[in-house]
Amino acid sequence: MPTSYRRRIAQALASAFLDEPWSQVGLTVRGRQALGAHYAFLPALVRRTLRRFPEAPHAKFDKLLAFIAHDGELNAITIVGDKGPRVRATLAAPVTMAPREVEGALTRRASWNLPILDAPGDIASWLSLPVRELEWLADLRGLERVSGPRIQSYTYRWLAKRTGGARLLEAPKSRLKAVQRRILHEILDRVPTHDAAHGFVKGRGIATHAATHAGRAVVVRMDLADFFLSIPRPRVSAMFRTYGYAAETARTLAGLCTNCAPARGGPAPATWPSPNATPTVLDIAALHRARQRYATPHLPQGAPTSPALANLAAFGLDVRLAAAAGSVGAVYTRYADDLVFSGDEAFEARARRFVGVVKTIASDEGFEVNPRKTRVMPTSVQQSITGLVVNTRATVPRAAYERIEATLFNAARRGAASQNRGGHADFRTHLGGVVAWVTSVDAARGARLRELYEQIDWAS
């Protein structure tokens, strides 16, 4: 097995092993999740690991990694074509709380004024919850996956993607949502994000993200595939440890912010990917893969904590991409899973090669670039970022503005109900949000739309 390949497999296994109770079953299950399948060498490797390390070597991650990387049976595996172990789930290596690192984490916790939670019982007191209810909501045993809808902490709705496949909207129920909001406001909102992050950050947004790249010779737009799904519970737990929380506290906080969705259920093949389409074998296979991925603990799309945690998980990615962009005279910003780089003519000449650099860095950081959504846009084409055109300045596309203007004009003349073609439950709020979005980008155009909005008789 090639050295680089062996080390990547060893890193995935070492990270997976250290997130689970130190036992034969726990390590085997996590190793299987990391590699996406059960390989014959895995149980024996776990046994040898347990003999070498009778106790979990949390402060000796490098030693565990070296042990696995030099395992004779793992090295003897021959890769034929695509057959052989592959890293299917990238789990962040846990934080090794050596004394200096502990001191640094505690200093960060104090400087950010984070709540002092030294044990799971402190979390229960902080949230005014019985310990048993806290354990149920954190769901470290994965009971959400096998429970019935009445006692689950989330509601689920599958949505077909326009580009194929499906995504699962996981909405926490009121009790868990209240807990997550408190974690968001009293912990996550106090942890600084990278300057390149513009999504879900106070004072930044779509307009600031796009304006950074206005008037550039070339704009490169890339997209991270399954952004929330690619951030597993172990990585979230490791993040909380870097904020100064002990292992069990970090695991409990991570459990409250992640979910292990039921593997069964979801849209019937006859109604997916669209009601009028006959699903192909590839469609059904994609749905099956999606169900399996959602069954691994991850950031749920729909939880109030997920955007903030995703930004924080991408901090290392932002650092490296900002540095890479700067080295070639470009600038970089990220809005959620949307990566954008822009620069002058010198960057334009090397933009396509730079795409490969971004893919490598993203992979190293546990993310995957969606090749179908990569765009290299010179000034000769419409440079579009998150729905805005940036060829000269960040602005709403003319066609989109005219559609909004027409909708408001007709709603004022014929009644709001006549224009609610999307069936919005609260059409007034929806239109108000659209007007606010345009105003945030172009104040003059927004003022014109606001005048039309104010003329609508919502009672008719």
Secondary structure, DSSP 8 states (H G I E B T S, - for coil): --HHHHHHHHHHHHHHHTTS-SSHHHHHHHHHHHHTS--THHHHHHHHHHHH-SS--TT-HHHHHHHHHT-HHHHT---BTTBS----S---------HHHHHHHHHHHHHTT-----SHHHHHHHHT--HHHHHHHH-TT-GGGTS-GGG-SEEEEEEE-TTSSEEEEEEE-HHHHHHHHHHHHHTGGGS---TTB-TT-TT--HHHHHHTTTT-SEEEEEEBTTTTTTSBHHHHHHHHHHTT--HHHHHHHHHHH-B---SS----GGGSS-TTS---HHHHHHHHHHHHHHTS-B--TT-TTHHHHHHHHTHHHHHHHHHHHHHTTEEEEEETTEEEEEE-HHHHHHHHHHHHHHHHHHHHTT--B-GGG-EEEETTS--EETTEE-SSS-B--HHHHHHHHHHHHHHHHH-GGGG-TT--TTHHHHHHHHHHHHHHH-HHHHHHHHHHHHT--TT-
